[in-house]
Amino acid sequence: MEEESRGGRRLPSVVPAVRHHWLAAVVCVVAALLVGVAYASTVERTYTSSSTVLLNPLAASPLTAEAAGGSGAQLTVALETEAQVVSSPTIAEAVSDRLDRLVPGEGETLTVDVPTGTQMVQITFTADSPQEAQDGAQAFAEEFLDYREARAVEQQESTLENLNGQLDATGELLRNALADAADEGQASSFASRQVGLYTERLSTLNSRVSEAEALATDPGRVLNPAELPEQPNEFSTAVVLLLAAVLGGLAGLAVAWYREWRTDYVRADETTDIAGLPVFAGLQLGAAERRRGYASSTHEAFRRLRIGVVANATRPHVLAVGSLGLDEDALRVTAALAVRLAEARYRVAVVAADPGDRSLEEYFGIPHDAPGLGDLLATGGPDDVADVVIEHEGLTVVPAGPHLAEQRDLLAGEGLRQLLGAMREDYDYVVVGAAGAGSADGDTVIATADSLLLVVAQDRTTHQQIAGALESLDHLGVRTLGAVTVTHSRRSRQHS
């Protein structure tokens, strides 16, 4: 996620976002797991078993021989009608009697489907226990077949009873006709026709009786008996917790990314530019290094910083160093940068111009009561700078002096401009340690310099703060040379 947002700010990457907001991500995972545990412990488990019934065409049912051998639409209608019979109150009552309980009971469901292109009915039963699910599915299948068989037998018996009644009546008529034909007083031709008619009818009825007796009463069979379900329909506790952990992790990533985007802090992975400013170096500052100056672990970073300054600041140059974090950071960067420039045999002067911080003097071991910039602005001029300068290992230091805080308004006068202008003629670089950019003291000093080196505290300074500061500095006509980032260790933050 390195694409630019609408404000020109880079969208945060996921890995740094999780690293910076890992606690929020962990909270999301834990919360999701707790929800998963609560769900797994309270959800009611249900079990489902199925039975498949293969149907035979029966004269007494919707699936007749004509329907089975007819069009596809006719067969579909017949099978759907049979499926409705399975869930009818008649079958449910028979199943309840068989299982000696109300079926389907509370929380139980019966589903009947017709597989496409078949003469089968699939019966699915869901219950609170595996045994009840199996018993329900199997009972509905068997009671449905019993019902179809009973209807077929009942229809067959009714048909045979009707035909036998007609046989008896026709036989009686035939006997009467035979008696009439044998009677000499009756017309023999009429009696003969009656005998022939009843004989033919009797033959037809016997044929129909034979057909009725031959009708199939086999309703079908259970093709796939119901089996005991091994697993509940709901996810197991392990699966629920796994899904909860995954969803919680995704939510944690989203929350971490969103918080990273909202906090808008400058991060350590921004090593090229910040808000359009080139980043000359990134410094790692620990508590021990803050007490004695920058240790050798940061020496290479300051060498890179020196390269950036030399490449972008044409000599002679007055360079102000100001921060958007701790003023102490800016003053220590001021001192260490001046030392690195002096090591490269440049003529370097350092001016401590922050009324509220004496870190630069501490860096060089200068007593707090030594006269400095405040005394020079109050009583002297540029020609008197020699009275307050201190030579230190190849560079010249102008300390703040004990009275600069009292004389801070003089920083806005011509005295500071004249002093820096005079020093500009004698040195390649005049490095000025200023108060924080955006403060009255800081902007006053920064406005007198040729350019500004901005010191940014990682994980503390936001891109919005930098953009606002750059806009304000632009209004003051200040050229911002570049930026240097400072990262504080946890121990360092406790001391700062």
GULUMLUM-943058 format. One record per residue: residue in one letter; x, y, z of N, C-alpha, C, O in turn. Coordinates in pm, whole numbers, plus 50000, padded with zeros to 5 digits. Layout:
residues N
AXYZXYZXYZXYZ ...
//
This chain:
residues 496
M500834988150000500005000050000500875012550000500925019650100 E501535015149893502425026549884501895037149789502615046549755 E500635036049744500105045949654499815058749730499685058749853 E499705069949655499525082849717498055085249748497185081349671 S497795091549859496445095849892496175109149827497045114749760 R494955114349846494585126749778495395138549829495635148049755 G495815137949953496595148950008498075147749981498845155650036 G498505138249898499915136649869500625128049971501815125349957 R499925123650072500525115450175500435100850136499415096450082 R501465093450162501465079250130500545071550225500505073850346 L499815062550165499005053750248499925044250324500905039350268 P499605041550449500505033150530500525018750483499545013650429 S501655012250505501774997950477501234990050594501194994950707 V500814977750567500164969650670501154965450779500844966350898 V502344960950738503304955850838503714966550937503654964051058 P504134978550893504444988950992503234992851075503364995751194 A502054992851013500854996451089500624986751203500294990951314 V500794973651177500614963651283501714965051388501464963451507 R502934968151343504034969851439503774981651533504094980951652 H503194992251481502955004051564501685002751647501585008851754 H500724994851600499444993651671499124979051699497984974651684 W500134971551739499954957251762498964954551875498254944451873 L498904963551973497994961352085496544961752037495724953752082 A496224971151947494854971751893494534959151816493424953951825 A495504954051740495284941751665495044929951759494164921751735 V495844929151867495674918351964494314919152032493654909052053 V493894931452066492584933252130491474928252038490524921852084 C491594931051908490574926351813490534911051809489454905151807 V491704904751807491744890151803491144884151930490354874851925 V491534889752046491024884652173489514886452181488784877452224 A489034898252140487594900752142486844890952052485794885752089 A487414888451933486774878851842486764864851902485774857651888 L487854860951968487894847652031486864846652143486234836252160 L486694857252220485694857052327484294855652270483464848252323 V484034862852161482734861452095482554847152043481474841352055 G483634841551986483564827751938483284817852050482484808652033 V483954819752164483714810852279482274812152327481614802052356 A481774824552335480394826652379479404820052282478424813952324 Y479674821352153478784815252053478824800052063477794793352063 A480044794652070480194780152073479554773952199479074762652195 S479554781452308479014776052433477504777652444476874770852526 T476914786252365475474788652377474664783552258473454781652270 V475284781152145474534776952028473964762952047474644754152101 E472744760952005472114747752014472514739351894472364743551779 R473024727451920473484718651813472294711351751471404706451821 T472284710551621471264703051549471944692951457473084694851414 Y471214682351426471744671451344470734668351234469524669551254 T471234664351120470374661651004470684647850947471834644050931 S469614640550918469744627450854468774626950737467714633250740 S469144619450634468324618750512468054604350473468854595350498 S466894602450410466524589350358465944591450218465154600550195 T466344582650126465854583749987464904572149958465244560549982 V463724575349904462694565449876462494564649725462254574749659 L462594552449671462304549949528460834546049517460404536349579 L460054553549438458604551749429458234543049309458804544349201 N457274534049331456664526349223455334532749185454614537549273 P454984532949056453664538349017452534529949075452574517749068 L451534536649132450374529949190449104536549139449054548649119 A448084528249118446824533649065446164543049165445444552149126 A446414540749293445724548649394446524560849438446174567049538 S447594564449365448444575649405448614585249289448274581849175 P449154597249315449394606549204450344600849101450234603848982 L451294592449145452254586549050451664573648993452024562649034 T450764575248899450164563748832451074559048721452064565448687 A450724547448664451504542248552451444551948434452434553748363 E450274558248415450144567948305451044580048327451664584948233 A451124584948457451974596548486453444593048469454224601048418 A453814580848515455214576848505455654575248361456814577748328 G454734571148274455094569248134454704580948047454874580347925 G454184591748107453744603148030454844613348009456024609848007 S454464625847993455424636747968456214639948094455834636048205 G457324647148074458144651048188457414660048284457574658848405 A456604669148231455844678248317454834670548401454634673548518 Q454204660748340453224652648413453904644748525453374643848636 L455074639148494455814631648596456264640848709456204637048827 T456724652748675457174662248777456044665948871456224666248993 V454874668848815453724672348898453344660748990453034662849108 A453374648448936453014636849018453994635049134453574632349246 L455324636649106456324634749213456244645949315456404643349434 E455994658249273455854669149369454614667149456454614670649574 T453574661549398452384658449477452694647749581452264648749696 E453454637449541453874627149636454724633249748454594629249864 A455584642949714456414649349816455574656849917455904657250036 Q454464662949869453574669849961452864660050054452544663350168 V452634648050005451994637950089452884634350208452384631950318 V454224634050185455154630450294455004639950412455044635750527 S454824652850382454734662750490453304665450534453054675250605 S452374657150493450964659250529450734655550675451494647750732 P449684661050737449364657650878449134642750900449434637451007 T448614635850798448344621550814449644613850840449714605550931 I450674616550759451954609750778452594614150908453164605950980 A452504627250941453114632151065452474625651187453154622551285 E451154623651181450464617051293450924602551306451134597751417 A451074595651193451524581751198452944580751252453244571651329 V453824590151212455194590151263455214593051412455984587051486 S454354602451457454284605551600453864593351681454394590851789 D452904585751627452474573551695453614563351698453824556551799 R454334562351588455434552551583456534556151683457054547351751 L456894569051691458004573151777457544576951918458354579952005 D456234576751938455654579652070456024593752117456314595852235 R456024603252027456234617452060455754625751942455574620651831 L455544638651968455094647551861456224649951762457314654351800 V455954647051635456964648651529456304655951411455214652051369 P456934666451358458164672751406457884680951533456864687751542 G458804680051630458664687551752459274701351739459664705651631 E459364708351852459934721851853461414721251816462174713351872 G461794729451721463184729651676463514719251572464654718651526 E462544710851534462764700451434462144704851301461114711551298 T462784700951193462284704551060462314692350968463174683750977 L461314692150879461214681650778461274688250641460534697650612 T462154683050557462294688150420462184676450324462814666050342 V461364678350220461154667850120461514673649984460964683849943 D462424667049914462864671449783462714660149682462714648349717 V462584664249557462504654549446463744656449360463824666449288 P464724647349364465904648649278465494649149131464654641449086 T466104658349058465744660348918466004647748835467034641248848 G465024644648749465174633348657465034619748721465484609848663 T464434618848839464304605948908462844603748950462034612948945 Q462534591548993461264588349055461504585649204460994575949261 M462294594549263462654592949404462254605249482462104616149427 V462094603349610461804614049705462854613449815463064602949876 Q463514624949840464534625549945463944632350067463494643850060 I463944625350178463354630250302464484633750398465314625350431 T464514646250441465564651250532464924655950661463954663650660 F465474651350773464894654850904466004660350993467074654451004 T465724671651056466674678351144466124678451286464984682251309 A466964674151382466544673451522467704677451613468804680551567 D467414677451744468414681851841469454671151873470474674251934 S469204658751835470154648051864470324639351740469424638751656 P471464632751727471684624151610470654612951598470174610051489 Q470314606751712469374595451708467984599951664467334593251584 E467534611451716466224616351678466184620351531465164618651465 A467284625551480467334629051338467234616451251466494616251153 Q467964606051288467914593551212466524587151221465954582951121 D465994586451344464684580251363463604587851286462724581751226 G463674601051287462664609051218462684606851068461644604551006 A463894607651008463994605750862463534591750822462804590250724 Q463954581450897463584567750862462094565350884461444558450805 A461534571050992460114568951022459244575450915458244569550873 F459604587250869458804593750765458874585750635457874584550564 A460054580350603460184572450481459314559850488458604556650393 E459374552750600458624540250611457124542650622456334535450561 E456714552850698455284555650710454714560450578453554557750546 F455524567650501455064572050369454814559950278453804559250209 L455744550350280455564538350199454364530150249453594524850170 D454224529050382453074521850437451764528450394450794521650361 Y451764541650394450554548950354450234546250208449074543850173 R451264546650122451024544049980450534529649959449634527149879 E451144520250032450724506250017449294504250067448504497250005 A448964510550180447614509050235446574514850141445494509150123 R446894526250079445974532249984445804523249863444694521649811 A446914517249817446844508549699446034495949730445204491749649 V446264490049846445514477949884444054481349903443174473949860 E443804492749967442414496949987441704499049854440544495249837 Q442404505249762441814507449630441564494249558440534492249495 Q442544485049571442374472049506441194464349566440394458649492 E441094464249698439994457149763438654463249729437674456049708 S438614476249722437354482849687436944479449545435774476749516 T437944479449456437644475949316437164461549305436184458849235 L437834452349371437444438249366436064436149427435264428149377 E435794443249536434484441949598433384446549504432324440349495 N433634457149435432644462249338432454452449222431334449649180 L433594447349170433504437949058432834424949100432044419349024 N433144420249218432514407749265431014409549282430234400449256 G430614421449327429174424149336428514423749199427414418449183 Q429204429549101428664429248966428634414848910427724411048837 L429664406948947429684392948904428494385348961427834377648890 D428214387549089427094380449152425774384249084424924375849056 A425634397349060424374401948999424244396648857423174392248816 T425344397048782425294392048645425054376948641424344371848555 G425664369848737425444355248744423994352048771423434342748713 E423374359848858421954357748888421094360248764420164352748735 L421424370648692420674373748569420874362848464419954359048392 L422114357948460422384347248363421594334748397421064328148307 R421494331448522420734319648562419254321248528418594311948484 N418754333348549417344335948516417104334748366416094329448320 A418084339848290417934339148144417974324648096417234320748006 L418824316848156418894302648118417584295548153417104286948078 A417014299148266415744292948306414634296748210413784288648174 D414684309648168413664314048073413814307147939412844303547873 A415064305447901415294299047771414834284347773414434278847671 A414884278247891414444264247901412934263047914412384252147899 D412284274047942410824273947958410184274047819410454282947739 E409344264247791408754263047657407814274447626407514276947509 G407324281447731406364291947704407004305147664406294314247622 Q408284306347675408964318847641409494318147500409754307547443 A409634329947446410184330847309411634326947315412434333547381 S411994316847250413354311647259414384321147204415514321247253 S414064329247103415054338447045415454349347143416634352447155 F414494355247214414794365847312415614360347428416584366547471 A415214348847479415944342647589417364339147549418294340347628 S417514334947425418864331547378419764343947374420934343547409 R419164355047330419974367447326420354372047468421464376947489 Q419444370447563419744374347701420874365847758421764370647828 V420804352947725421864344047775423204348347718424204348847790 G423244351547587424504355747525425024368847583426234370447603 L424094378247609424514391247663425114389647802426174395347831 Y424454382047889424944380648026426224372348030427084374448116 T426314363047938427544355147933428744363947895429814362947954 E428524372447798429604381647755429964391347868431144393947893 R428964396547937429234405748049429984398748159430894404248221 L429584386448184430254378848290431724376548257432594377048344 S432004374148131433384372248087434204385048104435354384948148 T433544396048067434244409148083434554412048229435644416548262 L433594409348314433814411848457434914402948513435714407348596 N434954390648469436024381748516437394386848473438374385948547 S437444392248350438714397948303439134409848389440294411348425 R438144418148421438464430048503438884425848645439744432248705 V438274415448696438694410348827440134405548822440924408048913 S440454398548715441834393748702442814405448694443894405148752 E442404415748619443274427548610443434434448745444534438548781 A442344435648819442414442048950443284434149046444054439849123 E443144420849040443964412649128445434413549093446314411449177 A445704416648964447104417248919447734430948942448944432648924 L446924440848982447484454249003448544453849112448394447049213 A449644461549090450754462049186450344470249308449724480749297 T450704465249423450484472649548451794475649620451804480649733 D452924472349554454234475349613454504490249600454634495149487 P454594497749712454714512449703456104517049663456274528549621 G457064508749674458454512649649459324507549761458934498549836 R460504513249773461384508749881462314520049923462544529649850 V462834518650044463804528450094465144525350030465794515350062 L465554533949940466784531449866468014534149952468964526249952 N467984545150024469094548650114468524550950253467964561550280 P468654541150341468124542850477468824554550548469974557850518 A468104560550641468684571450718469834566450803469774555750863 E470914574550807472084570850886472224580251005471704591351006 L472944575551105473184583551224474204594451192475344591251160 P473834607351199474784618051165475944618451265475744617351386 E477134620151212478334620351297478664634351346479234635851454 Q478334644451269478684658151305477434666851310476494664551234 P477414676651398476274685951401476304694951277477324696151210 N475184701251251475114710551138475954722951162476484728751067 E476074727051287476844738951320478334735651322478734724051335 F479164746151309480604744251315481004739251454480384742751555 S482044731051456482574726551585483244738151657483534748551597 T483484736351787484094747051866485464750951811485804762751807 A486244740951768487574743951713487464752351587488224761951568 V486514748751500486344756351377485844770451406486284780151345 V484904771551502484394784751539485524793651590485624805351552 L486374788051676487474796051730488474799551621489034810551621 L488714790251528489624793351418489074804551332489794813951297 L487784803551297487174814151218487184827351294487424837951236 A486914826751425486934838951505488314845251506488464857451496 A489344836751517490714841851517491054848351383491684858851378 V490624841751273490904847351140490184860651121490774870551077 L488884860751155488124873151141488664884051234488744895751196 G489034880051356489614889751448490934895151397491224906951411 G491734886151336493004890651279492794900451166493494910551157 L491834897551078491544906750968491044920051021491424930650972 A490164919251122489674931751182490814939351249490884951651242 G491724931951314492884938351377493764945351275494244956451299 L493974938751160494764945151053494084957951006494734968250986 A492754957150988492024968950942492104980251044492304991851008 V491924976851172491974987051276493374993051286493535005251298 A494394984451281495774989351289496084998551170496695009151186 W495654994251050495905002450932495165015750943495725026250910 Y493915015350989493135027751001493745037051105493835049151083 R494165031451217494775039951320496095045851272496425057351302 E496845037851196498085043051140497795054651044498495064751043 W496765052850963496405063350868495905075750940496185087050899 R495145073651049494605084951123495655092351205495635104651214 T496595084951264497615091551346498535100151261498985110651306 D498845095751137499575104151043501005106951087501605116751043 Y501575098451174502935101051222503965098451113503765090251024 V505055105651123506225102651040506835089751095507045088451215 R507105080351006507615067351047509035065250997509555072550913 A509655054951054511065052351024511275047850881512385048950828 D510215042650815510405037950680510355049150576510525046650457 E510115061350620510115072750529511545078150520511885087750589 T512355072150437513785075250430514145083550308515305087150291 T513175086650223513485093950100513025108350109513805117650089 D511755110150137511225123750149510045123750243509395113550264 I509775135550299508635137750386507995150850342508625161450347 A506745150050298506005161850253506785169450147506745181750142 G507505162150062508265168449955509665172749994510435177149909 L510005171550121511365175050167512275162850157511875151850196 P513495164650106514435153450107514875150250249515145159250328 V514935137450281515405133150413516895129850400517265120350331 F517735137650466519185135750455519665123950538520605117050499 A519045121550653519505110750741518425107450843517555115650871 G518505095350897517645091151007518505087251125519395078851112 L518255093151239519085091251357518345083251462517155085351485 Q519055073751526518525066051637519115071451765520325070851785 L518265076851851518735083651971518305076052094517115074152117 G519275071552175518995064652300519295073452419519865084252405 A518915068652537519095076752658520565079452684520945090752716 A521405069252670522835071152696523425080952596524265089152633 E523025080152471523535089252371523105103452398523835112852368 R521925105152455521455118552488522295124852598522425137052605 R522855116652685523665122152794525065125952748525625135652798 R525635118652656527025121252622527205125752476528335127052428 G526085128052408526195131352267525975118952185525775108052240 Y526005120252056525725109051968526885099351965528035103251947 A526565086751983527595076551988527975072351846527435077351747 S528915063051839529425058851709528375052151622528515051651500 S527305047051685526265040451607525555050051513524985045851413 T525595062851545524945072851460525945080851377525565090251307 H527195077151386528225084751314527985084451162528095094751095 E527655072751110527425071550966526215079750923526215085550814 A525195080351007524015088250973524375103050965523875110150877 F525235107751055525635121951049526545124650930526565135750877 R527285114750889528085116650767527175118350646527445126450558 R526085110650641525125112550533524445126050542524195132550441 L524155130450665523575143650683524535154450633524105164050569 R525795152950662526795162650616526825163250464526925174050405 I526735151550399526725151250253525525158950200525645166750105 G524345156850261523155163850216523265178850231522835186250143 V523835183450344523985197750367524985203850270524715214250210 V526125197450254527165202850166526655203350021526955212849949 A525895193249979525425192749841524345203049813524175207249698 N523605207249914522465216249891522655230349944521885239249909 A523655232750028523885246050086525155251950029526255247450064 T525035261849942526205268349880526945276649983526335284750055 R528255274849992529065282150087529345296450039529465298749918 P529455305850130529155305150275527665304550298526865309450218 H527285298350411525875295550432525545296150581526255290750665 V524445302950610523915303150746522755293250751521725295250686 L522925282550826521945271750831521315271250969521985268551068 A520015273850975519285272451101518815257951115518405251751017 V518865252751237518385239351267517245240651366517435244951480 G516035236751322514865237751409514085224751405514195216951310 S513305222451508512595209751520511095211751519510585222851539 L510395200551496508945199951516508645190051628507525185051640 G509635187351709509465178351821510105184651943509695195451987 L511105177851999511835183352114512885193252065513645190251973 D512935205252128513975214852092515355209152119516315212352049 E515445200652221516725194452254517265186452136518475185952115 D516375180152058516815172751940517515182151843518585178951791 A516905193751817517465203051720518835208051765519745209151683 L518995211051894520275216251942521355205551937522505208651907 R521015193151966522025182651959522375179551814523535176651783 V521405180051724521725178351583522595189951536523505187951456 T522315202051585523125213851550524595211551587525495213651506 A524805207151711526175205351760526875194051685528015195651642 A526205182551669526845171251605527115173951457528145169851405 L526195180851389526405184351248527605193651233528415192051142 A527715203451324528855212651319530165205151336531145208051267 V530185195451427531395187451448531745179751322532915179251284 R530765173651256531045165951134531515174951021532375170950942 L530975186851011531455196350909532885200650936533695201950845 A533185202651065534555206551101535535195351074536685197851037 E535105182951091535975171551062536355171050914537405165750878 A535485176650829535785177050686536585189650649536705192950531 R537135196650748537995208450730537245220450676537835229050610 Y535945221150702535235233550673535375242850793535515238350907 R535335255950765535325265750873533895266850923532995270850849 V533695263251048532355261751102532215269651231533105269451317 A531075276651243530715283451367529335278451409528465275951326 V529155277151540527885272751595527335283851683528045289451767 V526045287151664525405297651742524215291351814523315285851750 A524205292151946523075287352026522065298552040522315308252111 A520915297351971519935308151968518575303852021517555309651985 D518565293952107517315289552169517285294652312518075290052395 P516385304152343516375309952479515965299952586516245302152704 G515325289252548514775280352649515495267352668514995258652739 D516655265452608517335252552619518845254652615519355262452535 R519555247452704521015248852712521715236052671522845233552712 S521045227652589521615214752551522885216252470523795208052480 L522965226852389524155228652305525385231252392526465226052365 E525215239352495526345241752585526745228952658527935226452678 E525745220852696526065208352762526835199052669527725191852712 Y526495199352543527175190752446528665194152440529515185352436 F528955207352439530355211552427531025213752563532195217652569 G530285211252672530885212852804531135227352841532095230152913 I530315236552796530475250852824529695254252951528535250352961 P530275261253045529565264953168528325273453137528315281353042 H527305271753216526055278953193526205293953215525445301853159 D527175297853296527325312153324528275318953227528575330753243 A528745311753126529635317953028528845327952945527725324952905 P529415339852918528705349852837528465344452697529225336152647 G527385349552634527055344252503526205353752422526355365952432 L525325348152343524555355852247523685366252315523565377452265 G523075362852428522225372352497522995384752539522505395852523 D524195382952592525015394452633525445402552512525495414852518 L525755395752403526205402652284525095411352226525345422652184 L523875406152222522765413852169522375425552259521895435852211 A522595423952390522175434252484523165445752493522755457352507 T524435442952485525435453552512526415455652399527065466052394 G526545446152310527585447352209527045446952069525845448752045 G527945444551975527595443651836528385432751770529065425051838 P528315431851639529045421251568530535421551591531195411151588 D531075433451614532525434151633532965428451767534145425651787 D532015426951857532365421951990532175406852003532235401452113 V531955399851891531695385651897532875377951955532695367452016 A534065383251935535255376351986535245375452138535925366952196 D534455384252203534435384152350533625372352404533775368952522 V532765365852321531905355352373532155341852307531675331652355 V532915341552196533115328852127534025319752207534885324152284 I533805306752187534625296452251535075286952141534265281452067 E536375285152133536935275952034536875261752092537285259252206 H536365252552011536195238752058536515229151946535705227351855 E537665222951952538055212151862537815215651715537185208151641 G538325227151676538295230751534537075238451491536925241151371 L536195241951582535055250251543534815260851648535305260051761 T534045270951608533765282351695532345281351748531405278951672 V532195283251880530895282051944530515295452006531285301352081 V529295300051973528715311652041527595306452129526515303352078 P527815305252259526775299852347525605309552361525695321152322 A524525304752418523355313252436523605323652544523115334852535 G524365319852645524585329152756523475328152858522375323552827 P523755332452979522775330853087521585340353077520575338453145 H521685350852990520635361052988519835361152857519075370552834 L519995351152771519295351452643517785350752661517035357152586 A517315343052760515875342152783515285355852816514155358952777 E516075364052889515595377452923515635386852803514875396552796 Q516535384052709516725392852594516135386752465516555390452356 R515175377652477514685370452359514065379752255514105376652135 D513505390952296512915400052198513975406152108513675410351996 L515225406652156516295412252074516655403151957517345407451864 L516185390651959516445381751847515785386851719516235383651609 A514715394851735514015400251619514635413151568514215418551466 G515635418251639516255430751597517345428651493517575417451446 E518025439851458519065439251357520355433051410521215428851334 G520465432551544521715427551601522025413351556523155410451518 L521025404351560521265390451521521585389651372522465381951332 R520865397351289521115396951145522545401851115523255395951033 Q522935412551182524285417751158525345407851205526375406051140 L525075401351321526035391751373526205380051276527325376051244 L525085374551231525165363151140525765367251006526495359550943 G525465379650962526045384450837527565385650848528295382250754 A528035390450962529485391650981530135377950988531195375750929 M529535368751060530105355451072530075348050938530925339650911 R529085351250855528965344950724530195347850638530575339750553 E530795359350660531985363050581533235355650627534195354450552 D533215350650750534415344350806534355329050807535375322550827 Y533185323350786533035308850798532335303150676531555309850608 D532645290450649531925283550542530475280650582529535282350504 Y530345276250707528995273150756528825278950895529645276950984 V527715286250911527295290851042526025283151076524965285551017 V526145273851171525025265251207524365271051331524995272251436 V523085274651318522355281551425521345271951485520465266951415 G521465269551615520495261251685519315269651731519465277951821 A518145267751669516975275951697515965268251779516025256051793 A515015275951835513885269651903512985262951799513255263551679 G511945256651846511085249051756510455257451646510015268651669 A510425251751525509765258551414508275259851446507635250451493 G507745271651419506355274251453506215282351580505155288151604 S507285282951664507255291551782507775305351744508465306851643 A507445315351824507895329051794509415330051797510015336051708 D510045324051901511505324551911512155317051795513125321751737 G511595305351763512185297451655512065304151520513055305051447 D510855308851485510665315051354511475327851341511925331151231 T511665335151451512465347451446513895344451405514465351351321 V514465333951465515845330451433515935324151294516835327351217 I514995315351263515025308451134514935318251018515555316250914 A514135329051037513965338850929515245346450897515355352250789 T516225346450988517485353450963518495344850890519525349850846 A518225331850875519185322650814518925321450664517885325550613 D519925315650595519765313150452518795301650425518065301850326 S518805291850512517895280450495517715273550629518375276750727 L516795263850629516455256650751516635241750731516225236250629 L517255235150829517285220650836516245216650941516375220051058 L515205209450897514095206150985514355192751053514595182650986 V514295192551185514475180351263513085175151300512295182151364 V512795162651261511475156751279511585144651370512405135751347 A510765144351473510745132951565509815122151510508615124351496 Q510365110651479509545099651430508585094751538508905094951657 D507425090551495506385085351584505835095951678505105092751772 R506175108651653505645119651734505105130851646504075136851676 T505805133551539505435144451450504545139251338504825128751279 T503465146351308502555142151203502865149351072503475159951070 H502425143150963502585149350832501815162450824502245171850757 Q500685163150894499905175350894500665186650963500615198150918 Q501365183351072502165193551139503275198651047503545210651041 I503905189350975504985193450884504435202250773505025212550740 A503295198250714502715206250607502345220050656502565230050586 G501765220850777501435233950832502655242450858502655254450831 A503725236150912504945243550940505585248650812506045260050806 L505615240150708506205244250580505435255850518506015264850459 E504115255450533503305266450480503615279450553503745290050491 S503725278650686504055290650765505445295850731505645307850718 L506415286650716507775290750682507835296950543508605306150518 D507015291650453506975297350319506465311650322506945320150246 H505505314450409505005328150424506085337450478506085349450448 L507005331950557508105339850611509265341150513510235348150540 G509155334450398510215335050299511405326250334512525328650287 V511165316050416512245307250459512385295750361511395289450323 R513595292950321513865281350237514205269550327515125270250408 T513455258650312513725246650390514635237650309514255232550203 L515845235750361516865228250287516505213350278516645207350172 G516075207450387515765193250393515375189550535515125198150618 A515335176750561514895171850691515815160850740516465154050661 V515865159350870516535148150934515575142551037514975150051114 T515415129251041514475123151135515225117451254516355112551242 V514585118351369515175113451494514215103451555513035106451576 T514725091451584513935081051648514435079351790515645077851811 H513535079551886513895077952026513605063752071512535058252043 S514555057852140514295044752200513315046652314513095057752361 R512695035252359511705036152466512315042252592511665050352659 R513525038452624514165043752743514395058852728514275066552824 S514745062852604514955076752578513685084652598513715095852650 R512565079152558511305086052571510935087752718510305097752754 Q511305078352801511015079652942511835090853004511395096953102 H513025093652949513855104253003513515117752943513845128053002 S512865117852828512625130552760511405137552816511055148452771 
//
